[in-house]
């Protein structure tokens, strides 16, 4: 009988042991990565700009999205690669340009063929890079700070003043008109939102926590269910930015006091930077990190490197930059479908 029970439970013990061992390996890998990154972000070194992509910024003095070459002086006009001005938007009536005052997000989507933007006066939009056409726009609440595309072409935005996550049903969207079909969910001080394609989870960053939502994948009746809540470390409290780390399963999360790394698989955190007031953080494929660190209230005129001396990558005189991103595909989210065009 004892021999039978032993044979019965042995496979179960093996599965449990294997699972714990696999989790331990992931933790070791994550801790090693975080340690190396933390050391690099605190080190004195010259930024590596060889072969890096352009940088796209949300610039609030003009309410424009601007793409700049990091290997040219931003004082010169030839550094500018691309610009979107909401008052001259193709595919959006000019009366809605007021929604795009204090523009505050600029994420590449659909590889880098489009961008998704938000602005503090309520606007969220998807813009095609090739002709600057607005393919989707809406009002996303009070003080939106970020947005993302879902796999079926629906859109999610987060707004901080009204503490909301807004899920837009784009199934009957008509171009040239704002999308008015949406459902709202509460998320305190909502600032960041990222779709995790591998785990099929929508991650949101709020005041004290990172929250995970399951999506029902019903294009015409979309809904979210909150399934995880993880309190963030002190460095990421009053959350500001949530953004994928290229070629990993990790997310950057920034707050008032610094930045942390979040492992979306083990759900563990590690502090990586004590630089305060990081409004955005982005890493290139070569590992070069850039910050938009607020130096004048909530903005800066410069994008800086993630190193000990915060080396300036570029400065736009008299500008008010709120976020800056390397213009890279987001394979972490890997969403390829646009809102339905009618």
C-alpha positions as CSV (number, residue, x, y, z in Angstrom):
1,X,0.0,0.0,0.0
2,X,2.8,2.4,0.9
3,X,4.5,1.6,-2.4
4,X,1.3,2.3,-4.3
5,X,0.8,5.7,-2.5
6,X,4.4,6.6,-3.2
7,X,4.0,5.8,-7.0
8,X,0.8,7.8,-7.0
9,X,2.2,11.0,-5.4
10,X,5.6,10.9,-7.1
11,X,4.5,12.5,-10.3
12,X,2.7,15.2,-8.4
13,X,5.8,15.9,-6.3
14,X,7.8,16.1,-9.5
15,X,5.5,18.6,-11.1
16,X,5.5,20.8,-8.0
17,X,9.3,20.6,-7.8
18,X,9.7,21.4,-11.5
19,X,7.4,24.4,-11.2
20,X,9.3,25.8,-8.3
21,X,12.6,25.2,-10.0
22,X,11.3,27.0,-13.2
23,X,10.0,29.9,-11.1
24,X,13.4,30.1,-9.3
25,X,15.2,30.2,-12.7
26,X,13.0,33.1,-13.8
27,X,13.6,35.0,-10.6
28,X,17.4,34.5,-11.0
29,X,17.3,35.7,-14.6
30,X,15.1,38.7,-13.6
31,X,17.3,39.7,-10.6
32,X,20.5,39.4,-12.7
33,X,18.9,41.6,-15.4
34,X,17.7,44.2,-12.9
35,X,21.0,44.3,-11.1
36,X,22.9,45.0,-14.4
37,X,20.4,47.6,-15.5
38,X,20.4,49.4,-12.1
39,X,24.2,49.5,-12.2
40,X,24.2,50.9,-15.8
41,X,21.6,53.5,-15.0
42,X,23.8,54.8,-12.1
43,X,27.1,54.6,-14.0
44,X,29.1,57.4,-15.7
45,X,29.3,56.5,-19.4
46,X,28.9,58.0,-22.8
47,X,25.5,57.2,-24.4
48,X,25.6,54.7,-27.2
49,X,23.8,56.3,-30.1
50,X,25.2,54.2,-32.9
51,X,22.4,52.7,-35.0
52,X,19.6,53.9,-32.6
53,X,16.2,54.8,-34.1
54,X,14.7,58.3,-34.0
55,X,13.1,59.7,-30.9
56,X,9.4,60.7,-30.9
57,X,8.3,63.3,-28.3
58,X,5.1,64.8,-27.0
59,X,5.8,68.6,-27.1
60,X,3.3,70.8,-25.2
61,X,4.4,74.3,-26.1
62,X,3.1,73.7,-29.7
63,X,0.8,70.7,-28.8
64,X,2.6,68.8,-31.5
65,X,4.1,65.3,-31.8
66,X,7.6,65.6,-33.2
67,X,10.1,63.0,-34.3
68,X,13.8,63.9,-34.0
69,X,17.1,62.4,-35.0
70,X,19.2,61.8,-31.9
71,X,22.5,62.0,-33.9
72,X,21.8,65.6,-35.0
73,X,21.6,68.9,-33.0
74,X,18.0,69.6,-32.1
75,X,18.7,73.3,-32.6
76,X,18.8,72.6,-36.3
77,X,15.8,72.1,-38.5
78,X,17.3,69.1,-40.3
79,X,17.0,67.1,-37.0
80,X,13.3,67.1,-37.4
81,X,12.1,64.0,-39.2
82,X,8.3,64.2,-38.8
83,X,5.6,66.3,-37.1
84,X,1.9,66.1,-36.4
85,X,-0.1,69.2,-35.6
86,X,-3.7,68.6,-34.4
87,X,-4.9,71.9,-35.9
88,X,-3.9,70.6,-39.3
89,X,-5.0,67.0,-38.9
90,X,-6.0,65.0,-41.9
91,X,-9.2,63.1,-41.1
92,X,-10.2,65.0,-38.0
93,X,-12.3,68.2,-38.1
94,X,-10.5,71.2,-36.7
95,X,-13.0,71.8,-34.0
96,X,-11.7,68.7,-32.2
97,X,-8.1,70.0,-32.1
98,X,-8.9,71.6,-28.7
99,X,-9.0,68.1,-27.2
100,X,-5.3,67.7,-28.1
101,X,-3.9,70.6,-26.0
102,X,-1.1,69.6,-23.6
103,X,-0.3,66.5,-25.6
104,X,1.2,63.8,-23.3
105,X,1.6,60.5,-25.1
106,X,3.2,59.2,-28.3
107,X,3.5,55.4,-28.7
108,X,4.5,53.6,-31.9
109,X,1.9,50.9,-32.8
110,X,1.4,48.4,-35.7
111,X,5.2,48.0,-35.8
112,X,6.0,51.7,-36.4
113,X,3.4,52.4,-39.2
114,X,1.1,54.3,-36.8
115,X,1.2,56.1,-33.4
116,X,-1.4,56.4,-30.6
117,X,-1.4,59.7,-28.8
118,X,-3.3,61.3,-25.9
119,X,-3.6,64.8,-24.5
120,X,-4.5,66.3,-21.1
121,X,-7.6,68.1,-22.6
122,X,-9.2,64.7,-23.3
123,X,-8.0,63.6,-26.7
124,X,-6.9,60.1,-27.8
125,X,-6.1,59.4,-31.5
126,X,-4.5,56.9,-33.8
127,X,-2.4,58.5,-36.6
128,X,-1.0,56.9,-39.7
129,X,2.6,57.9,-40.1
130,X,2.8,57.9,-43.9
131,X,0.1,60.6,-44.5
132,X,-0.6,61.8,-41.0
133,X,-4.2,60.7,-41.3
134,X,-6.2,60.3,-38.1
135,X,-7.8,56.9,-38.3
136,X,-9.5,57.1,-34.9
137,X,-10.1,59.8,-32.3
138,X,-12.2,60.2,-29.2
139,X,-12.6,62.1,-25.9
140,X,-11.1,59.9,-23.2
141,X,-12.0,61.6,-19.9
142,X,-10.3,64.2,-17.7
143,X,-6.5,64.3,-18.2
144,X,-5.7,61.2,-20.3
145,X,-2.1,60.1,-19.9
146,X,-1.8,57.1,-22.1
147,X,-3.6,54.6,-24.4
148,X,-3.1,51.4,-26.2
149,X,-4.5,49.2,-29.0
150,X,-6.1,45.9,-28.2
151,X,-5.7,42.8,-30.5
152,X,-9.1,43.2,-32.2
153,X,-8.7,47.0,-32.9
154,X,-10.6,48.3,-29.9
155,X,-8.8,51.0,-27.9
156,X,-8.1,51.6,-24.2
157,X,-7.1,54.9,-22.6
158,X,-6.4,56.0,-19.0
159,X,-7.1,59.3,-17.4
160,X,-5.8,60.5,-14.1
161,X,-8.1,63.3,-12.9
162,X,-11.2,61.2,-13.0
163,X,-9.4,58.0,-12.1
164,X,-10.7,56.1,-15.2
165,X,-9.8,53.4,-17.6
166,X,-11.9,53.9,-20.8
167,X,-12.5,51.0,-23.2
168,X,-13.7,52.1,-26.6
169,X,-15.9,49.9,-28.8
170,X,-14.6,50.7,-32.3
171,X,-16.8,48.1,-34.2
172,X,-19.0,50.8,-35.7
173,X,-16.5,53.6,-35.7
174,X,-17.0,56.2,-38.5
175,X,-13.9,58.1,-39.6
176,X,-14.0,61.8,-39.2
177,X,-16.3,61.5,-36.1
178,X,-15.3,60.9,-32.5
179,X,-15.9,57.5,-31.1
180,X,-18.7,57.7,-28.5
181,X,-19.2,54.0,-27.6
182,X,-17.2,53.2,-24.5
183,X,-17.2,51.7,-21.0
184,X,-15.4,53.1,-18.0
185,X,-13.6,51.3,-15.2
186,X,-12.1,52.8,-12.0
187,X,-8.3,53.1,-11.7
188,X,-7.0,55.5,-9.2
189,X,-4.6,58.1,-10.7
190,X,-4.6,56.2,-14.0
191,X,-1.4,56.9,-15.9
192,X,-0.1,53.9,-17.8
193,X,-1.7,51.1,-19.9
194,X,0.0,48.3,-21.9
195,X,-1.4,45.1,-23.6
196,X,0.6,42.0,-22.8
197,X,0.2,39.7,-25.9
198,X,2.0,36.7,-24.4
199,X,-0.2,36.5,-21.3
200,X,-3.3,38.1,-22.8
201,X,-3.5,40.6,-19.9
202,X,-4.0,44.4,-20.0
203,X,-1.7,46.0,-17.4
204,X,-2.6,49.4,-15.9
205,X,-0.6,51.7,-13.7
206,X,-2.3,53.8,-11.0
207,X,-1.4,55.6,-7.8
208,X,-0.3,52.7,-5.7
209,X,-0.5,49.6,-7.9
210,X,-0.2,47.8,-11.2
211,X,-3.5,46.2,-12.1
212,X,-4.1,43.3,-14.5
213,X,-7.3,42.9,-16.5
214,X,-8.6,40.0,-18.6
215,X,-10.2,41.0,-21.9
216,X,-13.3,39.2,-23.3
217,X,-12.3,39.6,-26.9
218,X,-15.8,40.6,-27.9
219,X,-15.3,43.2,-30.5
220,X,-18.9,44.5,-30.4
221,X,-19.4,44.2,-26.7
222,X,-16.0,44.6,-25.1
223,X,-15.4,44.2,-21.4
224,X,-12.6,43.9,-18.9
225,X,-12.4,42.0,-15.7
226,X,-9.8,42.9,-13.0
227,X,-7.9,39.8,-12.1
228,X,-4.6,41.0,-10.4
229,X,-3.6,43.9,-8.2
230,X,0.1,44.3,-7.2
231,X,1.2,47.1,-4.9
232,X,4.2,48.9,-6.5
233,X,7.4,49.7,-4.5
234,X,7.9,53.3,-3.1
235,X,9.9,54.2,-6.2
236,X,6.9,53.8,-8.4
237,X,4.2,55.3,-6.2
238,X,2.2,58.1,-7.9
239,X,2.8,56.1,-11.1
240,X,3.7,58.0,-14.2
241,X,4.9,55.7,-17.0
242,X,4.4,52.0,-17.8
243,X,6.3,50.8,-20.9
244,X,7.8,47.5,-22.2
245,X,11.4,46.6,-22.0
246,X,12.4,45.4,-25.5
247,X,13.0,41.6,-26.0
248,X,11.9,40.8,-22.4
249,X,8.7,40.1,-20.5
250,X,9.4,43.1,-18.2
251,X,7.8,46.5,-17.9
252,X,9.3,49.7,-16.7
253,X,7.2,51.6,-14.2
254,X,8.1,55.1,-13.0
255,X,6.8,57.2,-10.2
256,X,7.7,60.4,-8.3
257,X,10.8,58.9,-6.6
258,X,12.3,56.8,-9.3
259,X,11.8,53.7,-11.5
260,X,11.3,50.0,-11.1
261,X,11.2,46.9,-13.2
262,X,8.2,44.6,-13.1
263,X,8.4,41.0,-14.2
264,X,5.0,40.2,-15.8
265,X,5.6,36.4,-15.3
266,X,6.7,36.2,-11.7
267,X,5.0,39.4,-10.7
268,X,8.0,40.6,-8.8
269,X,9.5,44.1,-8.7
270,X,13.0,45.5,-8.5
271,X,14.1,49.1,-8.0
272,X,16.4,50.3,-10.8
273,X,16.7,54.1,-10.5
274,X,16.4,56.8,-7.9
275,X,16.0,59.6,-10.5
276,X,13.0,61.6,-9.5
277,X,10.1,62.8,-11.7
278,X,10.7,60.5,-14.7
279,X,7.7,61.2,-16.9
280,X,8.7,58.6,-19.5
281,X,11.3,55.9,-19.9
282,X,12.3,54.0,-23.1
283,X,15.0,51.5,-24.1
284,X,16.5,51.0,-27.5
285,X,17.5,47.5,-28.8
286,X,21.1,48.2,-27.9
287,X,20.1,48.8,-24.3
288,X,20.4,52.6,-24.3
289,X,17.8,54.0,-22.0
290,X,16.3,57.6,-22.3
291,X,14.3,59.5,-19.8
292,X,12.0,62.5,-20.0
293,X,12.8,63.9,-16.5
294,X,10.7,66.9,-15.5
295,X,12.9,69.8,-14.7
296,X,10.3,72.7,-14.9
297,X,7.1,71.7,-13.2
298,X,5.9,68.7,-15.3
299,X,8.1,69.1,-18.4
300,X,11.6,69.6,-19.7
301,X,13.2,71.0,-22.9
302,X,15.7,68.0,-23.0
303,X,15.7,64.2,-23.4
304,X,18.4,62.7,-21.3
305,X,20.3,59.4,-21.2
306,X,19.7,56.8,-18.5
307,X,23.2,57.2,-16.9
308,X,24.7,58.7,-13.8
309,X,25.2,62.1,-15.2
310,X,21.9,62.3,-17.1
311,X,23.7,63.2,-20.4
312,X,21.5,65.3,-22.7
313,X,20.6,63.4,-25.9
314,X,18.9,66.5,-27.3
315,X,17.5,69.9,-26.3
316,X,14.7,71.8,-28.0
317,X,15.0,75.4,-26.8
318,X,11.7,76.8,-25.4
319,X,10.0,73.5,-25.7
320,X,7.9,71.7,-23.1
321,X,8.5,67.9,-23.7
322,X,6.3,65.6,-21.6
323,X,7.2,62.2,-23.0
324,X,9.9,60.8,-25.3
325,X,10.1,57.3,-26.9
326,X,12.6,55.5,-29.1
327,X,10.6,54.9,-32.3
328,X,10.7,51.1,-32.2
329,X,8.1,48.3,-32.7
330,X,6.4,47.1,-29.6
331,X,6.7,43.4,-29.8
332,X,5.5,43.0,-26.2
333,X,2.0,44.1,-27.2
334,X,2.2,43.0,-30.9
335,X,-1.3,44.3,-31.8
336,X,-1.7,44.6,-35.6
337,X,-5.4,45.4,-36.1
338,X,-6.7,48.9,-36.5
339,X,-10.2,50.2,-35.5
340,X,-12.7,49.3,-38.2
341,X,-12.9,51.8,-41.0
342,X,-16.5,52.6,-42.1
